[in-house]
Amino acid sequence: EVQLLESGGGLVQPGGSVRLSCAASGFTLSRFTMAWVRQAPGKGLEWVSLISFIGQKTYYTDSVKGRFTMSRDNSKNTLYLQGNRLRAEDTALYYCAKSLDPGDSPFESWGQGTLVTVSS
Amino acid sequence: DIQMTQSPSILSASVGDRVTITCRASQGLSSSLAWYQHKPGKAPKLLIYKASTLERGVPSRFSGSGSGTEFTLTITSLQPDDCATYYCQEYINYWTFGQGTKVEIK
């Protein structure tokens, strides 16, 4: 059974940093495209970043480019999202998600999310 | 970037009604379009991919259609458990979501 367990969220001051983790089980992380998706309070789903199975390339939504870095540790089957220079608008519930297929495909499995609150 | 526009934003219908949600893309997607159901406090759930393929375990009252720039999600007989927000998502360019459609029971 596929399971995704996010951790690392919390209260962060504006300009601060956070490192989110997503522990995967039930499948081999390196064989699938993985993503981080967030939902700000009262808002819809927003794709944040993605690491492709093909070539391990990473992609970011414009609002986080240069501030967020997505990576994975295949030996630990764990996905990470490092967020720097955080802003109030980064406040959201952050989900990690696994693609349906190894290539470009929608997100079949999701974690329960970890909440990041950016506030002084 | 591709813009995804859903309509309506809120939909109120009675149990047993047929409901339809529309999603329009600013560029052609071929069939690279998915639909998700999201309930408060829960993880989003993939319902449909490739515009019309039903994910395993999803009730057959859900169906998807369309290609190119216009897509629809239909629930043939609305059930109380279907109260949720529904999102379309393109996955041909970046994985952009529509703004969501909240489905309520009258």
Contacts between the chains, C-beta under 8 A, distances in Angstrom:
chain1	res1	chain2	res2	distance
A	35	B	95	6.5
A	37	B	44	7.7
A	44	B	85	7.5
A	44	B	87	6.6
A	44	B	97	6.2
A	44	B	98	7.6
A	44	B	99	5.1
A	44	B	100	4.2
A	45	B	36	7.4
A	45	B	38	6.9
A	45	B	44	6.5
A	45	B	87	5.5
A	45	B	89	7.9
A	45	B	97	4.6
A	45	B	100	7.3
A	46	B	97	6.7
A	47	B	89	7.9
A	47	B	94	6.6
A	47	B	95	4.3
A	47	B	96	6.5
A	47	B	97	6.5
A	50	B	94	8.0
A	50	B	95	6.4
A	59	B	94	6.6
A	61	B	94	7.3
A	62	B	1	7.8
A	95	B	43	6.5
A	95	B	44	7.3
A	97	B	44	8.0
A	100	B	46	7.1
A	100	B	49	6.2
A	104	B	32	7.5
A	104	B	91	5.6
A	104	B	92	7.3
A	105	B	49	6.9
A	105	B	91	6.2
A	106	B	34	3.5
A	106	B	36	7.9
A	106	B	46	5.8
A	106	B	49	4.8
A	106	B	89	6.1
A	106	B	91	5.4
A	106	B	95	7.8
A	107	B	34	7.8
A	107	B	36	7.9
A	107	B	44	7.5
A	107	B	46	6.4
A	107	B	89	7.9
A	107	B	95	7.7
A	108	B	46	5.4
A	108	B	55	7.4
A	110	B	43	3.8
A	110	B	44	5.5
A	110	B	45	7.8
A	111	B	43	6.5
A	112	B	43	5.7
A	113	B	43	7.0
